Amino acid sequence: MGGTALYGGVGRLWGSLAGALLLTMVINGLVVLGLGYFWQQVAVGVVIVLAVMLYAVTGLRQSRGVGGMG
């Protein structure tokens, strides 16, 4: 999450830090809302799954050349 590729490639420090910050903000927000630990973990899982899905969709589009400039 945040720029670090799952299967190799080049990760970016700032992307990784942004991903960690996002997850920390989600957890802190859920603590403030008073949600239990179980639901906090569910929310973190959902965020990670959405990030992987977004990565897969954008990677698929780039590999097919859909939506690109060239």
Secondary structure in CASP SS format (residue, H / E / C, confidence):
PFRMAT SS
TARGET T0000
AUTHOR 0000-0000-0000
METHOD secondary structure of the structure
MODEL  1
M C 1.00
G C 1.00
G C 1.00
T C 1.00
A C 1.00
L C 1.00
Y C 1.00
G C 1.00
G C 1.00
V C 1.00
G C 1.00
R C 1.00
L H 1.00
W H 1.00
G H 1.00
S H 1.00
L H 1.00
A H 1.00
G H 1.00
A H 1.00
L H 1.00
L H 1.00
L H 1.00
T H 1.00
M H 1.00
V H 1.00
I H 1.00
N H 1.00
G H 1.00
L H 1.00
V H 1.00
V H 1.00
L H 1.00
G C 1.00
L C 1.00
G C 1.00
Y H 1.00
F H 1.00
W H 1.00
Q H 1.00
Q H 1.00
V H 1.00
A H 1.00
V H 1.00
G H 1.00
V H 1.00
V H 1.00
I H 1.00
V H 1.00
L H 1.00
A H 1.00
V H 1.00
M H 1.00
L H 1.00
Y H 1.00
A H 1.00
V H 1.00
T H 1.00
G H 1.00
L H 1.00
R H 1.00
Q H 1.00
S H 1.00
R H 1.00
G C 1.00
V C 1.00
G C 1.00
G C 1.00
M C 1.00
G C 1.00
END
